[in-house]
Amino acid sequence: MNDTIRDVVFVDGVRTPFGKAGKLFEDTRADDLIIRAIRSLLRRNPGLPPERIDEVALAATTQIGDQGLTLGRTAALLAGLPRSVPGYSIDRMCAGAMTAVTSVSSAIASRQYDIAIAGGVESMSNHPMGEGVDPNPRIIAERLVDPDALQMGVTAENLHDLYPSITKERADAYAVRTQQRYAAAAEQLSADVTTMAARSDEGWTVATRDELPRPSTSMEGLANLRTPFRPHGRVTAGTSSPNTDGATACLLADAETAAELGLPVAMTMVGFAFAGVDPETMGVGPIPSTEKALARAGLTIDDIGLFEINEAFAVQVLAFLDHFKIADDDPRVNPWGGAIAMGHPLAASGVRLMTQLAREFAEHPEVRYGITTMCVGLGQGGTVIWENPNFKGAK
Ligand SMILES: CC(C)(COP(=O)(O)OP(=O)(O)OC[C@H]1O[C@@H](n2cnc3c(N)ncnc32)[C@H](O)[C@@H]1OP(=O)(O)O)[C@@H](O)C(=O)NCCC(=O)NCCS
């Protein structure tokens, strides 16, 4: 048996435009969003014979209706992949697509697959958070988990309590900056955003860009917004990722297969880790998952030249930055803006982070390593470390 681990490469990633739940894609099926992302991925990589794809792993948090029926299989069939290509669905809430990537990558590294598609979709229009959940009564009766932990916005308020130095003003300033960074990077970002048909009362339109960004966001505009998760709280719509519809998909391969087929190498996986934390303060999840991933890879935080951290809430990013002693406005962190500006279609976002990091790597040959990381509902964090194939010389 050949037991050497193979290098896993991120070939390419795409996403649909992200829409505000209840707006742009309100009348669009979730499976149509992910099918569009897969078809776009195939079109961008004509050198890939579709029959060579060994797996299609797709994430959704609510796996019912248009996100059910084993989406990985149904979307693969509907996207026109050969019937011989298998697929499955996967769920780790916000880190669904990230887990799809780490799962298929593990299989590629261990020589079970050569090429796989991973991605995710969330229509928060069709499936609002918590739809159809039936928490075990023990959770409440025995207070195994504080019921607050089931409400993500409340966990963000809890984080402000835990870290009093993360003030509302700091969170607001972070949100203003991420909106500005997104606005400045719109052109680079559009390279990986496919068009998507959308239906509205006025008829069909073709969406070409994200619906959610608010480039004119200011400290003054954020100062007096409602705090929907707690009276007199600190978390507002301006410092939260909005409820979002969207889909992402990416292509992963072992390095030799990529070379054989002439597929580009945008990033090489170094390692990954997931970690559990208190569900009531789930936003700290990226801290232990990053510590764990770095330790396993034999790296330190100082080796990381670019960070793509999902902005579920500003406070949670700031907790991560404080822990690692990184400044709030460090240019290495979400340099092109994050989920507060562009949106967070839960299970899809992990691949959005990776696609963005891949594009940033190409522009930063001085950077060797980058990470994608995110917090997860019910208290988890996920981190994937990537190496830049364009790296030239010292960091
Ligand atoms: C925070 C949240 C409740 C807000 O939802 P909403 O009320 O539908 O949001 P809106 O876009 O209508 O914004 C609310 C108000 O804030 C204003 N606002 C939002 N962002 C703003 C900004 N950047 N600058 C100025 N005003 C802003 C809106 O204009 C709106 O004002 P209005 O009430 O006068 O119309 C919702 O986005 C949410 O639940 N987010 C978290 C999602 C989540 O938990 N995801 C999982 C993470 S783990």
The ligand as an SDF file (V2000), in Angstrom:
LIG
                    3D

 48 50  0  0  0  0  0  0  0  0999 V2000
  -28.9190   42.0670   12.6000 C   0  0  0  0  0  0  0  0  0  0  0  0
  -30.1720   41.6610   11.8710 C   0  0  0  0  0  0  0  0  0  0  0  0
  -31.2450   41.2300   12.8730 C   0  0  0  0  0  0  0  0  0  0  0  0
  -30.6730   42.9050   11.1110 C   0  0  0  0  0  0  0  0  0  0  0  0
  -31.7330   42.5130   10.3150 O   0  0  0  0  0  0  0  0  0  0  0  0
  -32.6680   43.5990    9.6400 P   0  0  0  0  0  0  0  0  0  0  0  0
  -33.3190   44.4070   10.6930 O   0  0  0  0  0  0  0  0  0  0  0  0
  -33.5210   42.9130    8.6400 O   0  0  0  0  0  0  0  0  0  0  0  0
  -31.5830   44.4780    8.8920 O   0  0  0  0  0  0  0  0  0  0  0  0
  -31.7380   45.7340    8.0090 P   0  0  0  0  0  0  0  0  0  0  0  0
  -30.8840   45.5990    6.8150 O   0  0  0  0  0  0  0  0  0  0  0  0
  -33.1920   46.0420    7.7850 O   0  0  0  0  0  0  0  0  0  0  0  0
  -31.0890   46.8510    8.9080 O   0  0  0  0  0  0  0  0  0  0  0  0
  -31.7640   47.3430   10.0670 C   0  0  0  0  0  0  0  0  0  0  0  0
  -31.6170   48.8600   10.0590 C   0  0  0  0  0  0  0  0  0  0  0  0
  -30.2290   49.1520   10.1550 O   0  0  0  0  0  0  0  0  0  0  0  0
  -29.8480   49.9820    9.0750 C   0  0  0  0  0  0  0  0  0  0  0  0
  -28.4890   49.6080    8.6940 N   0  0  0  0  0  0  0  0  0  0  0  0
  -28.0050   48.3580    8.4580 C   0  0  0  0  0  0  0  0  0  0  0  0
  -26.7070   48.4260    8.1250 N   0  0  0  0  0  0  0  0  0  0  0  0
  -26.3650   49.7130    8.1390 C   0  0  0  0  0  0  0  0  0  0  0  0
  -25.1660   50.4120    7.8760 C   0  0  0  0  0  0  0  0  0  0  0  0
  -24.0640   49.7640    7.5300 N   0  0  0  0  0  0  0  0  0  0  0  0
  -25.1570   51.7460    8.0110 N   0  0  0  0  0  0  0  0  0  0  0  0
  -26.2800   52.4220    8.3710 C   0  0  0  0  0  0  0  0  0  0  0  0
  -27.4610   51.8130    8.6350 N   0  0  0  0  0  0  0  0  0  0  0  0
  -27.4860   50.4760    8.5090 C   0  0  0  0  0  0  0  0  0  0  0  0
  -30.8450   49.6910    7.9820 C   0  0  0  0  0  0  0  0  0  0  0  0
  -30.9550   50.7580    7.0650 O   0  0  0  0  0  0  0  0  0  0  0  0
  -32.1090   49.5090    8.7760 C   0  0  0  0  0  0  0  0  0  0  0  0
  -32.6150   50.7660    9.1060 O   0  0  0  0  0  0  0  0  0  0  0  0
  -34.2000   51.0180    9.1580 P   0  0  0  0  0  0  0  0  0  0  0  0
  -34.7010   50.1040   10.2450 O   0  0  0  0  0  0  0  0  0  0  0  0
  -34.3060   52.4640    9.4790 O   0  0  0  0  0  0  0  0  0  0  0  0
  -34.7150   50.6410    7.8210 O   0  0  0  0  0  0  0  0  0  0  0  0
  -29.9160   40.5060   10.8500 C   0  0  0  0  0  0  0  0  0  0  0  0
  -29.0910   40.9700    9.8150 O   0  0  0  0  0  0  0  0  0  0  0  0
  -29.2750   39.3230   11.5390 C   0  0  0  0  0  0  0  0  0  0  0  0
  -29.9560   38.5570   12.2220 O   0  0  0  0  0  0  0  0  0  0  0  0
  -27.9560   39.1310   11.3320 N   0  0  0  0  0  0  0  0  0  0  0  0
  -27.2180   38.0280   11.9510 C   0  0  0  0  0  0  0  0  0  0  0  0
  -27.3100   36.8130   11.1100 C   0  0  0  0  0  0  0  0  0  0  0  0
  -26.6340   35.6510   11.7830 C   0  0  0  0  0  0  0  0  0  0  0  0
  -26.8120   35.4100   12.9730 O   0  0  0  0  0  0  0  0  0  0  0  0
  -25.8590   34.8840   11.0380 N   0  0  0  0  0  0  0  0  0  0  0  0
  -25.1170   33.7860   11.5630 C   0  0  0  0  0  0  0  0  0  0  0  0
  -23.8800   34.2560   12.1840 C   0  0  0  0  0  0  0  0  0  0  0  0
  -23.1280   33.0090   13.1420 S   0  0  0  0  0  0  0  0  0  0  0  0
  1  2  1  0
  2  3  1  0
  2  4  1  0
  2 36  1  0
  4  5  1  0
  5  6  1  0
  6  7  2  0
  6  8  1  0
  6  9  1  0
  9 10  1  0
 10 11  2  0
 10 12  1  0
 10 13  1  0
 13 14  1  0
 14 15  1  0
 15 16  1  0
 15 30  1  0
 16 17  1  0
 17 18  1  0
 17 28  1  0
 18 19  1  0
 18 27  1  0
 19 20  2  0
 20 21  1  0
 21 22  1  0
 21 27  2  0
 22 23  1  0
 22 24  2  0
 24 25  1  0
 25 26  2  0
 26 27  1  0
 28 29  1  0
 28 30  1  0
 30 31  1  0
 31 32  1  0
 32 33  2  0
 32 34  1  0
 32 35  1  0
 36 37  1  0
 36 38  1  0
 38 39  2  0
 38 40  1  0
 40 41  1  0
 41 42  1  0
 42 43  1  0
 43 44  2  0
 43 45  1  0
 45 46  1  0
 46 47  1  0
 47 48  1  0
M  END
$$$$
